[in-house]
Amino acid sequence: MKKIERRALFCLLLSAALVLGLCVFSFRFVLRGGRWASFSGNRHLYNSKGQLSVGRVLDRDGDVLSWPEKDGSRRWYDGETVRKATLHAVGDPNGYIGTSALVAFADRLSGYNLLTGAYSPLGEGNDLYLTIDARYNYIAYNALGGKKGAVGVYNYQTGEVLCMVSSPTFDPESPPEIAEGDERYDGVYLNRFLSGAFVPGSVYKTVTLAAALEQIPDLYERRWTCTGSTVVGDGAVTCPHAHGEQDIYDALANSCNGVFAQLAAELGAAALEQYTEKAGLTSRYTVDGIRTAAGQFDFSSATEHQLGWAGVGQDDDLVNPCALMVYMGAIANGGKAAVPRLVLRTQSPLGLPSLPSLTKHTKTLVEADTAGALAEMMARNVAETYGTGRFPNMDLCAKSGTAEVGGGKAPNAWFAGFLRGEDTPYAFVVLVENGGGGSDVAGTVAAQVLDAIVNGY
């Protein structure tokens, strides 16, 4: 009898394990079935070269950026510069750019669904419309002038990414032979906008300022005198030149390292860490399933002098361009912003559109009152430092950054901010690696792209 009971118990345990396994498999099938079906070894979807042989990729205006031929080979847009400008958004022939549409959205291009899988009687796959505008990418790519870097512009209310460029790049219709150590193509398969992290320089001062606005009650009454060098802790924090007497508005417009280093030291490591995390600069965003890189900041072991440099965006600070853009959108939008997205819609071979995507929003990245104060100060930056004439018909709020990277290399140039107005809800970020001055170099790139978006040029 006991032997029968033990066998019965054993059978029950096996049955329970089977049911549990079936539940786990079903859950993973629903969640990841599209990825399984779009595995590059699936010869129903990929040609002998490993290229996706179904589905077209289009921009938001319907310009076809990549399509399959009848023989299964894949082609790209008829224009070399556009092909280069959209490479990281669309994809390369070998599928090395993992964040591109041909890799990240292969299941949507294939027409995968839970009922029929990747099989379609029509055998054509789906049309995938991206949120980007190929023209804006074209302008951004040309504006970078062959420099490495990234450009991103998005609608902080809807999440639609209008422009996403990463450089260096190449022509997917004629991919080069890339030799090891070839500086021209260093990191060419990395989407710098989504997957990179870089020393931010003075664009990070917006975070230090947010903390100071909330933690230092007499901030607006304070005055500082910049002589070009300020002792913070056991060392000096330098500025490119002496700024003289300043209030907090002047300090931001002048991007005074000395003032912001003093503020960072006064705020302390815990406050900087708290506000950096709150701003989302240490988080990863999920952009239609693509995970962005997280920024890196280490305040815990910093000396007072190192903390001062960290507060101006130097020391060990690293920021992801996409996350910085979203933070700019949150400042513009009263504290929260839409999470970026790259897929506008899909359309089946029968012309049936996909269901509309729901806009997701971030948590509160900055308090509403603080966001309003930051916006006004950043607008003053444009009026007093960057020049409103460079940005016609725009209510622009911005911050530049010139980030020292060491090794005898020129600084990274940054320009980040947003437009205000019901018709122009756009946040942006520009990074030009080893570009030099943030306002002059990255600001000029931003001006050209924003001019095209706002004024149609």
PyMOL commands that set and color helices and strands:
alter all, ss='L'
color gray80, all
select helices_A, chain A and resi 2-37+80-85+87-90+101-104+106-110+134-144+183-185+192-195+201-215+219-221+248-254+257-267+269-278+304-311+321-332+368-386+388-390+438-455
alter helices_A, ss='H'
color red, helices_A
select strands_A, chain A and resi 56-58+64-68+74-76+127-130+149-155+161-167+224-226+229-232+235-238+244-246+286-287+290-291+343-347+395-403+412-420+426-432
alter strands_A, ss='S'
color yellow, strands_A
deselect
rebuild
show_as cartoon
